Amino acid sequence: MKNCLDFTIAIPTYNGEHRLPELLERLRNQLDTENIAWEIIVVDNNSTDNTAQVIQTYQKNWQCPYPLKYYFEAKQGAAYARKKAVAEAQGVLIGFLDDDNYPVSNWVAAAYNFAQKHPKAGAFGSQIHPDWEVEPPENFQRIAPFLAITERGDLPLLYEAKKKLLPPSAGLVVRRQAWLDSVPNQPILTGRVTGNMLTSEDLEMLSYIQKMGWEIWYNPDMEIDHKIPNTRLQRDYLIPFFRGIGLSRYVTRMVNIQPWYKPVVLLAYMLNDLRKMGLHIVKYRTKLQTDLVAACEMELFISSFVSPFYLWKNGYLTINNKYTKE
């Protein structure tokens, strides 16, 4: 029977054998959870390493009052892994932790307590601090939030729909019922997979929850350290990464727009993207090959502009899709 627990921690992972142990140790040592009925579920998203064996070893030696469960999701993509987690979760609340997100010792308690104080919150995100393997460039703070770094102060913050700002899925807590009531069974965006860098599947999901009238919050008491390896600061990772964000933007921009108004909004967005490209070229025209941050921003502007054409051409926006029927 679903919803017989207060809280489910869901860990979608792909080849996380080396990252999962620290996360599981952090969860094994959570404080102030005596009055919370909770569980941990790991969703193995078609890993090719020893992820399954790592979890099996932990399960054999698991002596905590809250269970550790393992599920396999063969369909590649973060959206499929989260969908599997929602289907299997027994908690009223579902807290999503990526395998490189390491919560502080009161994260579970802080998440549960926040939900009790904010019954209209359909989802709420954590305060996420970067744990850099190497120091990023000085100007990296301009694009750091795209790497799921969320430091918005020490007070709770309500994300207003008109501001077009939402938290990342890392460290996100969702009411299971809000998900079931709001999120389509077949979303357009499914997450990055080999050969496809389309992303922002978490923003699509949150946009639907917000559209249904649920509140989305930032809870600074839920703190997480996000380990960011050197490879994620390299050009060959970042440029495709920002291309994927940009190409996904038509979806996330339009979820909350009425059908009759979408052509007007699309035109406004495209004109604004062109304006941003022009200003960026004027400001950084001699640095786009050498300034990685400026190059990432330019890639984002260009990909955002072509997003509707790319998605339509590649079959993401079909007449049979729930998104285009609204």
WOTADA-V995595 format. One line per field, one symbol per residue. phi: phi as a letter, one per 40 degrees, with the letter a starting at -180 (. if undefined). psi: psi as a letter, one per 30 degrees, with the letter a starting at -180 (. if undefined). burial: + if it has 9 or more other ideal C-beta (glycine too) atoms within 8 Angstrom, else -. Layout:
phi->???
psi->???
burial->???
//
This chain:
phi->.cgcbcabcbbcabfbdcccdcccccccbcbfbcbbcaabbbbccgcbbcdcccccccccbcbccbcbbbbbbccchdcccccccccccbccbbbcbccbbbcccbcccccccccccbccccaabccbbcbccbccddccccbddccgbbbbgbbdbcccdccfbbccccgcbbcdcccccbcccbcccbhcbdgacdbgccccccccccccgccbbbbcccbbcbcbcdccbcdccccccccccccccdcccbdcccdccccccccccccccccccccccccbdcbccbccccccccccccccccdcccccccgcbbcccddccc
psi->klhflekkkkjkkjhgeffeeeeeeeefgklhgegkjllkkkjjihlgageeeeeeeeeegjglfkljlklkjfjkkeeeeeeeeeefkfkekjjkklfgjjllfgeeeeeeeeeefifgjflklljkkkikelkllegffefeffhhjjjgagkkkkjkeffhklllfkgkkkkeeeeefeklfilekflklkfjgkagfeeeeeeeeeegfkkklkjffjkkkjkjlefgglefeeeeefeeeefffeefffegkkeffeeeeeeeeeeeeeeeeeeeeeegefffffjeeeeeeeeeeeeeefeeeeeeeggfilffkeeff.
burial->--+-++++++++++-++-+++-++-++--+--+--+-++++++++++---++-+++-++------+-++++-+--+++++++-+++-++++++++++++++++--++++++++++--+--+++++++++++--------+--++--++++------+-+------+++++++++++-++--++---++++++----++++++++++++++++-+++++++++++++++---++---+++++++++++++++++++-+----+--++--++--++-++--++--+---+--+-++++++++++++++++-+++---++---+-+---
//
